[in-house]
Amino acid sequence: MSRVTGERTRAEDGIKKDYQSIGYYLAWLQWMFKHIKNLFVLPLTWLFLIALSLLLYILSHLPRTFSGRYYHFLARFWCRIFVKGLDVDLRLIRKNAQPLPEQFILIANHPSALEDFAIPALFDIYPLAKAEVRDWYVLGRISDYAGTIYVARGSASSRQAAKIALSEAVNSGKNVVIFPEGGCKGPRIFEKFHTGAFDIALSTGVPILPVFLQYIDQQAFVWHQESLVKKLWQIFNADNNLVNYYVFDAIDPAGFEDRASFTEHVHSLYLEWQAQYLDDL
């Protein structure tokens, strides 16, 4: 009996070693693939991105009447190429049981700088951005011409103007994105959401589309006090470049009496998703 047990143990040890060898081999292949991609594919991606940026910059000098869906499409395509240039493995994970509505107000948590590029890469939306983005060289002009709505976060009048502009965009049939935390608040869901997105949903009847953002390498992706350039460099050098964007069923504003209850309900959903997708990282 002991001899049989010993043989079984040796067999199990052999299987474990085989699995370890396979794991080391797969890790080596992954390392090789990444370095080959960095050596050959990424330089070509960045050359194409520079050429596309120049084209968009030149087109942005045309009169505003020449801007339109074509430029919006090109700007979204630029975002997709930029995310690839950062070597980010961006994945859209559909948790919705119902088809997405034709029009929506997309909301998301906002831990990183990447979502400013990754959300337009995945969704046909017009973003809301801080006023400083408009002053970014080249990118600011492109984003402005593409229809970005700006807000000065310290200005109540600017926030009201942005809310009016967002409402007008929604009423014209556009999809918009709003970060209800009010800015980058760190890796965890902020203690409360601003009510602006939910107020617009109630007044227009357009549903809220919640998207939960999960960054596996939080140290590299979460935006604290770094400059944008430094943060993007950290993202490029992340140990784990996997990024998951979870999209859930749209939420009909007709089910809520006021913006406070609507906001509180959606905030509670984000806390549940945080426990599910962030607490174990």
C-alpha positions in Angstrom: 0.0 0.0 0.0 2.8 2.4 0.9 4.6 1.6 -2.4 1.4 2.5 -4.4 1.1 5.7 -2.4 4.7 6.6 -3.1 4.3 5.9 -6.8 1.2 8.1 -6.9 3.0 10.9 -5.1 5.9 10.8 -7.5 3.4 10.8 -10.4 1.6 13.8 -9.0 5.0 15.6 -8.4 5.9 14.9 -12.1 2.6 16.4 -13.3 3.2 19.5 -11.1 6.6 19.9 -12.6 5.2 19.5 -16.1 2.6 22.2 -15.4 5.3 24.5 -14.0 7.4 23.9 -17.1 4.5 24.8 -19.3 3.8 27.9 -17.2 7.4 29.0 -17.5 7.4 28.4 -21.3 4.1 30.4 -21.8 5.5 33.2 -19.7 8.7 33.2 -21.8 6.6 33.3 -25.0 4.5 36.2 -23.6 7.7 38.1 -22.8 9.1 37.4 -26.2 5.9 38.5 -28.0 5.8 41.7 -26.0 9.4 42.6 -26.8 8.9 41.8 -30.5 5.8 43.9 -30.6 7.6 46.8 -28.8 10.5 46.5 -31.3 8.5 46.3 -34.5 4.8 46.9 -34.2 4.6 49.8 -31.7 7.0 52.1 -33.7 4.8 51.6 -36.8 1.7 52.4 -34.6 3.3 55.6 -33.4 4.3 56.7 -36.9 0.8 56.2 -38.1 -0.5 58.0 -35.0 1.7 61.0 -35.7 0.5 61.1 -39.3 -3.1 60.9 -38.3 -2.5 63.7 -35.6 -1.1 66.0 -38.3 -4.1 65.3 -40.5 -6.6 66.0 -37.7 -4.6 69.1 -36.7 -4.7 70.5 -40.2 -8.4 69.8 -40.6 -9.1 71.5 -37.3 -8.1 74.8 -38.9 -11.1 74.6 -41.3 -14.1 76.7 -40.4 -16.3 75.1 -37.8 -19.0 74.5 -40.4 -16.8 71.9 -41.9 -16.6 69.8 -38.7 -19.1 67.0 -38.5 -19.5 63.2 -38.1 -16.5 62.5 -40.3 -14.2 64.4 -37.9 -15.8 62.8 -34.9 -15.2 59.4 -36.4 -11.6 60.2 -37.2 -11.1 61.5 -33.6 -12.5 58.2 -32.2 -10.2 56.3 -34.6 -7.3 58.3 -33.3 -8.2 57.3 -29.7 -8.2 53.7 -30.7 -4.7 54.0 -32.2 -3.5 55.9 -29.2 -4.6 53.2 -26.8 -2.8 50.6 -28.9 0.3 52.8 -29.0 0.3 52.8 -25.2 0.3 49.0 -25.4 -2.9 48.7 -23.4 -5.0 45.5 -23.7 -8.4 47.2 -23.6 -11.4 44.9 -23.4 -15.1 45.7 -23.4 -16.9 43.1 -21.3 -20.7 43.1 -21.9 -22.7 42.4 -18.7 -25.9 43.8 -20.2 -28.8 41.4 -20.7 -30.7 43.8 -22.9 -29.5 45.5 -26.1 -27.9 48.9 -25.6 -30.2 51.8 -26.4 -29.6 53.9 -29.5 -29.1 57.0 -27.3 -27.6 57.1 -23.8 -25.8 59.1 -21.2 -22.7 57.1 -20.4 -21.3 57.3 -16.9 -18.2 55.7 -15.5 -15.8 55.8 -12.5 -12.7 57.9 -13.2 -9.5 56.5 -11.6 -7.1 57.1 -14.5 -6.2 59.4 -17.4 -6.7 56.5 -19.9 -10.5 56.7 -20.0 -10.4 60.1 -21.6 -9.1 58.2 -24.7 -10.4 54.7 -24.1 -14.1 55.5 -23.7 -14.3 57.3 -27.0 -12.3 54.5 -28.6 -15.1 52.1 -27.5 -18.3 54.2 -27.5 -19.8 56.7 -29.9 -19.9 59.6 -27.4 -19.1 63.3 -27.0 -17.0 63.8 -23.9 -17.1 66.3 -21.1 -13.6 67.5 -20.2 -11.9 69.9 -17.8 -11.3 73.3 -19.4 -7.5 72.9 -19.3 -7.7 70.2 -22.0 -8.6 72.8 -24.6 -5.1 74.4 -24.0 -3.2 71.2 -24.7 -1.0 71.6 -27.8 -2.4 69.8 -30.8 -4.6 67.5 -28.8 -6.6 70.4 -27.3 -7.4 71.8 -30.7 -8.4 68.4 -32.1 -10.7 67.6 -29.1 -12.3 71.0 -29.3 -13.0 70.6 -33.1 -14.3 67.1 -32.5 -17.1 68.5 -30.2 -15.7 68.1 -26.7 -17.7 70.0 -24.0 -15.5 71.8 -21.4 -16.0 72.8 -17.8 -14.0 74.7 -15.3 -14.4 72.6 -12.2 -13.9 75.5 -9.8 -16.5 77.7 -11.5 -20.2 77.3 -10.7 -21.1 79.3 -13.8 -18.9 77.1 -16.0 -20.5 74.0 -14.6 -24.0 75.4 -15.3 -22.9 76.3 -18.8 -21.5 72.8 -19.3 -24.8 71.2 -18.0 -26.8 73.3 -20.5 -24.4 72.3 -23.3 -24.7 68.7 -22.4 -28.5 68.9 -22.3 -28.5 70.5 -25.7 -26.2 67.8 -27.0 -28.5 65.1 -25.6 -31.6 66.8 -27.0 -30.0 66.9 -30.4 -29.6 63.1 -30.4 -26.0 62.8 -29.3 -24.5 60.4 -26.7 -22.4 62.0 -24.0 -20.2 60.8 -21.3 -20.1 62.2 -17.8 -17.9 61.1 -14.8 -20.2 61.6 -11.8 -17.4 61.5 -9.3 -16.4 64.9 -10.6 -12.8 64.0 -11.5 -10.1 61.5 -10.7 -10.7 60.5 -7.0 -8.3 57.6 -6.7 -8.8 53.9 -7.2 -11.9 53.5 -5.1 -15.4 54.8 -5.8 -15.8 58.3 -4.3 -18.1 58.7 -1.3 -20.8 60.4 -3.5 -21.8 61.1 -7.1 -22.7 64.5 -8.5 -26.3 64.7 -9.7 -25.7 66.4 -13.0 -25.8 63.3 -15.2 -29.0 62.0 -13.5 -30.7 65.4 -13.7 -30.1 65.5 -17.5 -31.4 62.0 -17.8 -34.6 62.9 -15.9 -35.2 66.0 -17.9 -34.6 64.4 -21.3 -35.8 60.9 -20.7 -32.5 59.5 -22.0 -31.3 56.4 -20.1 -28.0 56.2 -18.1 -25.5 53.6 -19.4 -23.2 52.6 -16.5 -19.7 51.4 -17.3 -17.4 50.2 -14.6 -13.7 50.6 -15.3 -11.2 48.0 -13.9 -7.4 48.5 -14.1 -5.5 45.4 -13.0 -2.2 47.3 -12.4 -3.7 50.0 -10.3 -0.3 51.4 -9.3 0.5 52.2 -13.0 -2.9 53.3 -14.1 -4.4 55.3 -11.2 -3.8 59.1 -11.7 -2.8 61.0 -8.6 -0.7 64.2 -8.9 1.5 63.2 -11.9 1.7 65.2 -15.1 -0.3 63.7 -17.9 2.9 62.8 -19.8 4.3 61.0 -16.8 1.1 59.1 -16.2 0.9 57.9 -19.8 4.5 56.8 -19.6 3.7 54.8 -16.5 0.8 53.2 -18.3 3.0 52.3 -21.2 5.4 50.6 -18.8 2.7 48.8 -16.7 3.5 45.3 -15.5 0.0 44.2 -16.3 -1.6 46.1 -19.3 -5.0 44.4 -19.0 -7.9 46.9 -18.8 -11.5 45.7 -18.5 -14.5 48.0 -19.1 -17.7 46.4 -17.9 -20.9 47.7 -19.5 -24.2 47.0 -17.8 -27.9 47.4 -18.7 -29.0 50.9 -19.3 -31.1 52.5 -16.5 -34.4 54.1 -17.4 -34.9 57.4 -15.6 -38.6 56.9 -15.6 -38.2 54.6 -12.6 -37.1 57.4 -10.3 -39.0 60.4 -8.8 -36.0 62.7 -8.3 -32.3 63.1 -9.1 -31.3 62.4 -5.5 -32.8 58.9 -5.4 -31.6 58.2 -8.9 -28.0 59.2 -8.0 -28.0 57.2 -4.8 -29.3 54.1 -6.6 -26.6 54.2 -9.2 -23.9 55.0 -6.7 -24.9 51.9 -4.7 -24.5 49.8 -7.9 -21.0 51.1 -8.3 -20.1 50.1 -4.7 -21.4 46.6 -5.5 -19.2 46.4 -8.6 -16.3 47.7 -6.7 -16.6 44.9 -4.3 -16.9 42.4 -7.2 -14.1 43.7 -9.5 -11.7 45.7 -7.3 -11.6 44.4 -3.8 -9.5 41.3 -4.7 -6.9 43.2 -6.7 
